[in-house]
Amino acid sequence: MKAKGFPKREHIVSTRLIETLFGSGSQSMAAYPLRAVFRLAPRQLSGVPVQVLLSVPKKRFKHAVDRNRVKRQLREAYRQHKQQLCDAISAEHTLLLAFVWQSDRLSPSAIVTERMEKLLCRIVEKVKP
């Protein structure tokens, strides 16, 4: 897998996977303004170790430009630090992961990146065998 990409196959788009992720058995942690929900699942046909969902609720930001800006920041922060997460997942599992924005305000990219890195380190500690 590429170290610095975020291709479409790493995005969660399936309703079945979203229901699996947010169903019982998932774990959650927060580093304000982000909340991460994650769950280990058997490796799917996609063959990727981690699949990610990014959510910026319309309730938080009414304007699409603001939601898009936050999603762009989340994608970039995840892309920069995803390798440590991919290395921690075993070959027979896929980590389903969702990042949900919790704040009503925009944050600088440096803070988003710092909080994303903190969350990813904590997730690695939880899922490492």
C-alpha positions in Angstrom: 0.0 0.0 0.0 1.1 3.5 -0.7 2.4 5.3 2.3 1.0 8.7 1.4 -2.2 8.2 -0.5 -5.9 8.0 0.4 -7.5 6.1 -2.5 -11.2 5.5 -2.9 -11.0 1.8 -1.8 -9.9 3.1 1.7 -13.2 5.0 2.1 -16.2 3.4 3.8 -19.1 3.8 1.4 -21.1 0.6 2.0 -24.2 0.9 4.2 -23.5 -2.6 5.6 -20.0 -1.5 6.7 -21.3 1.7 8.3 -23.9 -0.3 10.3 -21.2 -2.7 11.3 -19.0 0.1 12.5 -21.6 1.9 14.5 -23.3 -1.2 15.8 -22.6 -2.9 19.2 -19.0 -3.8 19.8 -17.4 -0.7 18.5 -15.2 1.5 20.6 -15.0 5.3 20.7 -12.6 7.9 21.9 -12.3 11.7 21.6 -9.7 14.3 21.2 -11.7 17.5 20.8 -12.8 18.6 18.2 -12.7 15.0 16.9 -14.3 11.8 17.9 -13.1 8.4 16.6 -15.3 5.3 16.4 -13.6 2.1 15.4 -14.0 -1.6 15.2 -11.9 -4.6 14.0 -13.7 -6.7 11.4 -12.7 -9.7 9.3 -10.7 -8.6 6.2 -13.1 -7.7 3.4 -12.8 -8.2 -0.3 -11.2 -4.8 -0.7 -8.0 -6.1 0.9 -7.1 -2.9 2.7 -6.1 -2.9 6.3 -8.0 0.3 7.2 -11.2 1.8 5.9 -12.2 5.3 7.0 -15.4 7.4 7.1 -15.3 11.2 7.6 -18.3 12.9 9.0 -18.9 16.6 9.4 -22.5 17.1 10.4 -24.7 19.7 8.7 -25.9 20.5 12.2 -22.5 21.9 13.1 -21.8 23.8 9.8 -24.7 25.0 7.8 -22.5 26.1 4.8 -21.1 23.5 2.5 -17.8 25.4 2.1 -17.1 25.1 5.9 -18.0 21.4 5.9 -15.8 20.8 2.9 -12.9 22.7 4.5 -13.1 20.5 7.6 -13.3 17.3 5.6 -10.2 18.4 3.6 -8.3 19.0 6.8 -9.3 15.6 8.2 -8.3 13.8 5.0 -4.9 15.5 4.9 -4.2 14.8 8.6 -5.2 11.2 8.3 -3.2 10.7 5.1 -0.1 12.0 6.8 -0.3 9.7 9.8 -2.1 6.6 8.5 1.0 4.4 8.1 1.4 3.8 11.8 -2.2 2.5 11.9 -1.8 0.3 8.8 1.3 -1.3 10.2 -0.5 -2.2 13.5 -3.3 -4.2 11.8 -2.9 -7.9 11.4 -3.3 -9.5 7.9 -6.7 -11.2 8.7 -8.4 -8.0 10.0 -9.7 -4.7 8.7 -10.0 -1.7 10.9 -13.2 0.2 10.3 -12.7 3.8 11.5 -14.9 6.9 11.5 -13.9 10.4 12.4 -16.8 12.6 13.5 -16.3 16.4 13.9 -17.8 17.6 17.2 -17.1 21.4 17.3 -19.2 24.2 15.9 -16.1 26.2 15.0 -13.4 25.8 12.4 -9.9 24.9 13.7 -6.5 25.5 12.3 -5.0 22.7 10.3 -2.1 22.3 12.9 -4.6 21.6 15.7 -6.6 19.1 13.5 -3.4 17.3 12.6 -2.2 17.2 16.2 -5.5 15.8 17.5 -5.7 13.3 14.6 -2.2 12.0 15.4 -3.1 11.7 19.1 -6.2 9.7 18.3 -4.4 7.4 15.9 -1.7 6.7 18.5 -4.4 5.8 21.0 -6.2 3.5 18.5 -2.9 1.7 17.6 -2.4 1.0 21.4 -5.9 -0.5 21.5 -5.8 -2.7 18.4 -2.2 -3.9 18.5 -2.1 -7.6 19.2 
